[in-house]
Amino acid sequence: MTQARKIPFGKPWITEAERNAVLGVLAGDVLTHGPQAHEFEKEFAAALGNGHALTLSNGTAALHLAYWQLDIGAGDEVIVPAQTHVATVHAVEMVGARPVFVDCDRATGNMTPDAIEAAITPQTRAIGLVHFVGIPCDMPAIMTVASKRGLKVVEDCALALGTRWDGTHAGLFGDAGTFSFYPVKHITTGDGGMLVTRHEDLAKKISKARAFGIDRTFAERTVPGVYDVLSLGINYRLSDINSAIGREQLKRLDTILERRARNFSALKKGLAGLEHVAVLDVTAAGQTSSHYCLTAVFDGPLADKRTEIIRRLNAAGVGTSVYYPHPIPRLQYYREKYGADLARFPNAARISDQSIALPVGPHLEVDDMNYIANELTTIVRDLTCSKKN
């Protein structure tokens, strides 16, 4: 019998560098509105290769500010994926707009340009897309649709740090891109987020809106405590403590992405040829995934065995997750409010009900991938044989 291991799904990679960076901030006089946040923004934009970056308290705050400052609101429709984290759609609700749900592609989990175009109505004002588990949407084609129809585009890149299409980073195609730094994401700040945009005017609006609409920062005030308020705003700032952690994490981003790609490739290879198991991945040249996790979708005799597979993997020490537990229209709040025909989202339901997310993070080695592949292969073959008998 194989010796059970302890392989967590996700684990923050924290070193002495992060600890020392936090102590450095605590030894100073500025804990927020300070230089760490500003430097983190500049370094993050440089890592992506373009655009303006703005630190925010979390990824949901970034989404909310994007729609709010793009003037999306009551009476507007925003096309969103049925298959995503609820934050993607909550942000649309928070500005008073109506989400219009679209099913995802079977092979990638992403909305397709054709499905988006078919959902457009005279009330459509924006497209809120998600690069599902770091697999890039077809951004050139989607931007063509958006440009033709005069629509704003918000890219939810919560799992897509490192995702690119022909060299352009996710988040830099649309009007705004949003990132999350929750502990198990590609990099973490403890919690936090970032918004990126190619538009300088939008960056300036969001910079003010994240800090009450106040006209000047502490450093810009000639008289301490004296300022004006130019617009409605909210407190969505990220502290210098969080930003200092993020700066150190960002220094290791290339290594993090290399390890994730290596692990994903090894695990996918280990599952190749396994009957009734499909792996979601990029489908065209020029696409680069961030390899947040490996999503394995079960079909045929395994379609209703997801819970059993998870139980056995967990018993073998393999951490798993589910992305995501339900298509958004099936969640109680959205089901009761909009009553969408759930039969319209078969691919989202298939991924939600029949898939598991397997770990490929930088805390793991290729040997761990081989262990996961061997365990899953044994489980699948056992369940498949049981189904036949």
C-alpha positions in Angstrom: 0.0 0.0 0.0 1.2 3.5 -0.9 2.3 5.6 2.2 -0.2 8.4 2.7 1.2 11.9 2.5 0.1 15.3 3.5 -0.4 17.4 0.3 -2.4 20.6 1.0 -4.4 22.1 -1.8 -2.9 25.5 -1.2 -0.2 26.9 1.1 1.1 30.4 1.3 4.9 30.6 0.6 6.1 32.9 3.4 9.8 33.5 4.0 11.9 35.6 6.3 11.9 38.2 3.6 8.1 38.8 4.2 8.5 38.8 7.9 11.3 41.3 7.8 9.4 43.5 5.4 6.5 43.6 7.9 8.8 44.4 10.8 10.3 47.2 8.7 6.9 48.8 8.2 6.0 48.4 11.9 9.3 50.1 12.8 8.3 53.2 10.7 5.7 55.9 11.1 3.4 55.0 8.2 1.1 52.0 8.1 -1.2 53.0 5.3 -1.3 55.6 2.5 2.5 55.0 2.4 5.4 54.2 0.2 5.0 50.4 0.3 1.6 50.5 -1.4 2.9 52.9 -4.1 6.0 50.8 -4.8 3.9 47.6 -4.9 1.7 49.2 -7.6 4.6 50.2 -9.7 6.3 46.8 -9.4 3.0 45.0 -10.2 2.4 47.0 -13.3 6.0 46.3 -14.4 5.5 42.6 -13.8 2.4 42.6 -16.1 4.2 44.7 -18.7 1.9 47.7 -18.9 -0.9 49.7 -17.4 -1.7 51.5 -14.2 -2.0 49.4 -11.0 -3.9 50.3 -7.8 -3.7 48.5 -4.5 -7.1 47.6 -2.9 -8.4 45.8 0.2 -9.4 42.7 -1.8 -10.4 41.4 -5.2 -14.1 42.0 -4.7 -13.5 45.6 -3.8 -11.6 45.9 -7.1 -14.5 44.5 -9.0 -17.0 46.8 -7.3 -14.9 49.9 -8.0 -14.4 48.9 -11.6 -18.1 48.8 -12.4 -18.9 51.8 -10.2 -16.3 54.0 -11.8 -17.2 52.8 -15.3 -20.7 54.2 -14.6 -22.4 50.9 -14.8 -25.6 51.0 -12.7 -29.4 50.6 -12.5 -31.1 49.6 -15.8 -27.8 48.2 -17.2 -27.1 44.6 -18.0 -23.7 43.0 -17.6 -22.9 39.7 -19.3 -21.3 37.3 -16.8 -20.3 33.6 -16.7 -22.6 31.1 -15.0 -19.4 29.3 -13.9 -17.4 31.5 -11.5 -17.0 32.6 -7.9 -20.0 34.5 -6.6 -17.9 37.7 -6.1 -17.8 38.1 -9.9 -21.5 38.6 -10.0 -22.0 40.2 -6.5 -20.0 43.2 -7.9 -22.5 43.7 -10.6 -25.4 43.5 -8.1 -23.7 46.0 -5.8 -23.9 48.8 -8.5 -27.5 48.0 -9.2 -27.0 46.4 -12.6 -28.5 43.1 -13.8 -26.3 40.1 -14.4 -27.0 38.1 -17.6 -25.7 34.6 -17.2 -23.9 32.8 -20.0 -22.8 29.1 -20.1 -19.2 28.3 -20.4 -17.1 26.3 -22.9 -16.8 22.6 -22.1 -13.0 22.4 -22.6 -11.9 25.6 -20.8 -14.7 26.7 -18.4 -14.6 30.2 -20.1 -17.3 32.2 -21.8 -16.9 32.2 -25.6 -17.1 35.2 -27.9 -20.1 33.7 -29.7 -22.0 33.0 -26.5 -21.3 36.6 -25.3 -22.6 38.1 -28.5 -25.7 36.0 -28.4 -26.5 37.4 -25.0 -26.3 41.1 -25.9 -29.5 43.1 -25.7 -30.1 46.9 -26.0 -29.6 47.2 -22.2 -26.1 45.5 -22.3 -23.4 47.9 -21.1 -20.5 45.6 -20.1 -19.0 42.2 -20.2 -17.7 40.8 -16.9 -15.5 37.9 -17.8 -13.4 35.4 -15.8 -10.2 33.6 -16.9 -11.4 30.3 -15.3 -8.7 28.8 -13.0 -6.2 30.9 -15.0 -7.0 29.6 -18.5 -7.2 32.7 -20.8 -10.5 33.7 -22.4 -10.3 34.5 -26.2 -9.6 38.1 -25.5 -8.8 39.3 -29.0 -12.2 38.0 -30.3 -14.1 39.2 -27.2 -12.6 42.7 -27.5 -13.7 42.7 -31.1 -17.3 42.0 -30.0 -17.1 44.6 -27.2 -15.7 47.3 -29.6 -18.4 46.6 -32.2 -21.1 46.9 -29.6 -19.6 49.7 -27.6 -19.4 47.7 -24.4 -17.1 48.0 -21.4 -15.0 45.0 -20.4 -14.0 44.0 -16.9 -11.6 41.0 -16.5 -11.8 39.0 -13.3 -8.2 37.8 -13.0 -8.5 36.5 -9.4 -6.8 33.2 -10.5 -5.0 34.6 -13.5 -1.7 36.2 -12.4 0.6 34.9 -15.1 -2.1 34.3 -17.7 -1.3 35.7 -21.1 -2.6 35.7 -24.7 0.2 36.2 -27.3 2.3 37.9 -24.6 -0.3 40.4 -23.3 -1.2 39.8 -19.7 -4.8 39.1 -18.6 -6.4 42.3 -17.3 -4.7 44.5 -19.9 -7.2 43.8 -22.7 -10.4 45.2 -21.2 -11.1 48.5 -19.4 -10.1 47.1 -16.1 -8.6 43.9 -14.7 -8.9 42.8 -11.1 -6.6 40.5 -9.0 -6.9 38.8 -5.6 -4.1 38.2 -3.1 -6.0 35.8 -0.8 -3.6 33.4 0.9 -3.9 30.5 -1.6 -3.6 32.7 -4.7 -0.4 32.9 -6.8 0.9 35.6 -4.5 -0.6 36.8 -1.2 -0.6 39.9 0.9 -2.5 38.2 3.7 -5.6 39.5 2.0 -5.8 42.2 -0.6 -6.3 43.0 -4.3 -5.2 45.0 -7.2 -6.9 46.8 -10.1 -5.1 47.4 -13.4 -6.2 49.5 -16.3 -4.7 50.9 -19.5 -6.7 54.1 -19.0 -5.0 56.9 -17.0 -8.3 58.7 -16.4 -10.0 55.6 -14.9 -7.0 55.0 -12.7 -7.2 58.5 -11.3 -10.9 58.1 -10.6 -10.4 54.8 -8.8 -7.5 56.1 -6.8 -9.8 58.8 -5.4 -12.8 56.5 -5.0 -10.9 53.9 -2.9 -10.1 56.6 -0.3 -13.4 58.4 0.4 -13.1 60.7 -2.7 -10.6 62.9 -0.8 -8.6 65.2 -3.0 -5.1 64.7 -1.5 -3.2 62.0 0.4 -1.5 62.6 3.8 1.8 63.3 2.0 0.1 65.9 -0.3 -1.5 68.0 2.4 0.2 71.3 3.2 -1.8 71.5 6.5 -2.2 68.2 8.3 -5.9 67.2 8.5 -7.1 69.7 5.9 -8.5 68.3 2.7 -11.6 68.5 0.4 -13.8 65.8 -0.9 -14.3 65.8 -4.7 -16.6 62.9 -5.2 -18.4 60.0 -3.5 -15.8 57.4 -2.2 -15.3 54.5 0.0 -12.4 53.0 2.1 -10.9 50.2 0.0 -7.3 50.9 0.7 -4.6 48.3 1.2 -2.2 48.9 4.1 1.6 49.2 3.8 1.9 46.0 5.9 0.0 44.0 3.3 1.8 45.8 0.5 5.2 45.0 1.9 4.3 41.3 1.9 3.1 41.6 -1.7 6.3 43.2 -2.8 8.4 40.3 -1.5 6.0 37.8 -3.0 6.2 39.5 -6.4 10.0 39.0 -6.4 9.4 35.3 -6.6 6.5 35.4 -9.2 8.6 33.9 -12.0 9.7 31.0 -9.8 6.1 30.5 -8.6 4.8 30.4 -12.2 7.5 28.0 -13.3 6.8 25.6 -10.5 3.1 25.7 -11.2 3.6 25.0 -14.9 6.0 22.2 -14.1 3.6 20.6 -11.6 0.6 21.0 -13.9 2.4 19.4 -16.8 3.6 16.5 -14.7 0.1 15.8 -13.2 -1.7 16.2 -16.6 0.8 13.7 -18.0 0.2 11.3 -15.1 -3.6 11.4 -15.9 -3.3 11.1 -19.7 -5.2 8.2 -21.1 -7.3 7.8 -17.9 -10.8 6.9 -19.1 -13.7 9.3 -18.2 -11.4 12.0 -16.9 -11.0 15.3 -18.8 -8.5 18.0 -17.9 -9.4 21.6 -18.5 -6.5 23.4 -20.2 -5.6 25.9 -22.9 -6.8 25.0 -26.4 -4.8 27.2 -28.8 -1.2 28.4 -29.5 -0.3 31.7 -27.9 -2.3 31.0 -24.7 -0.5 30.9 -21.4 -2.3 29.6 -18.3 -1.4 30.7 -14.8 -1.9 27.1 -13.7 -3.8 27.9 -10.6 -4.9 24.2 -10.2 -5.6 21.2 -12.3 -9.3 20.7 -12.9 -10.3 17.1 -13.6 -13.9 16.6 -14.9 -15.4 13.1 -14.5 -17.8 11.7 -17.1 -19.6 8.4 -17.8 -19.6 6.0 -14.9 -17.7 8.5 -12.8 -20.1 11.4 -13.3 -21.9 10.8 -10.0 -18.8 9.7 -8.1 -17.1 13.0 -7.3 -17.8 12.9 -3.5 -16.4 9.4 -3.3 -13.3 10.4 -5.3 -12.7 13.4 -3.0 -13.2 11.3 0.1 -10.6 8.7 -1.1 -8.1 11.3 -2.2 -8.4 13.2 1.1 -7.9 9.9 3.0 -4.7 9.4 1.0 -3.5 12.9 2.1 -4.3 14.7 -1.1 -5.9 18.1 -0.6 -8.7 19.0 -3.1 -11.1 21.8 -3.8 -14.1 22.5 -6.1 -14.2 25.4 -8.5 -17.1 26.2 -8.1 -19.8 24.4 -6.0 -22.7 25.6 -8.1 -23.3 27.6 -11.3 -24.2 31.1 -10.0 -27.8 31.0 -11.2 -28.3 27.9 -9.0 -27.2 29.7 -5.8 -30.2 30.5 -3.6 -29.9 34.3 -3.8 -29.7 34.4 -7.6 -32.1 31.5 -8.1 -34.8 33.3 -6.1 -34.1 36.7 -7.6 -33.8 35.9 -11.3 -35.2 32.3 -11.7 -33.1 31.5 -14.7 -33.7 28.3 -16.6 -30.9 26.2 -15.2 -31.0 23.9 -18.2 -29.4 26.7 -20.1 -26.1 26.1 -18.3 -25.2 22.4 -18.9 -21.4 22.9 -19.2 -21.3 25.0 -16.0 -23.3 22.4 -14.2 -21.0 19.6 -15.5 -17.9 21.4 -14.1 -19.6 22.4 -10.8 -21.0 18.9 -10.2 -18.5 16.6 -11.8 -15.0 18.1 -11.3 -12.4 18.4 -8.6 -9.5 20.9 -8.4 -6.1 19.3 -7.7 -3.1 21.1 -6.2 -0.2 22.2 -8.4 1.2 25.0 -6.2 4.8 26.0 -5.6 4.8 24.2 -2.2 4.8 20.9 -4.1 7.2 18.9 -6.2 6.9 16.6 -9.2 7.1 13.6 -6.9 3.9 14.9 -5.3 2.3 15.1 -8.7 3.2 11.5 -9.4 1.7 10.5 -6.1 -1.6 12.3 -6.8 -1.8 10.8 -10.3 -1.2 7.3 -9.0 -3.8 7.7 -6.2 -6.4 9.1 -8.6 -5.7 6.4 -11.2 -6.2 3.7 -8.6 -9.4 5.3 -7.4 -10.8 5.8 -10.9 -10.0 2.3 -12.1 -11.5 0.8 -8.9 -14.7 2.8 -9.3 -14.9 2.1 -13.0 -14.5 -1.7 -12.4 -17.1 -1.6 -9.6 -19.6 0.1 -12.0 -19.1 -2.6 -14.6 -19.7 -5.5 -12.1 
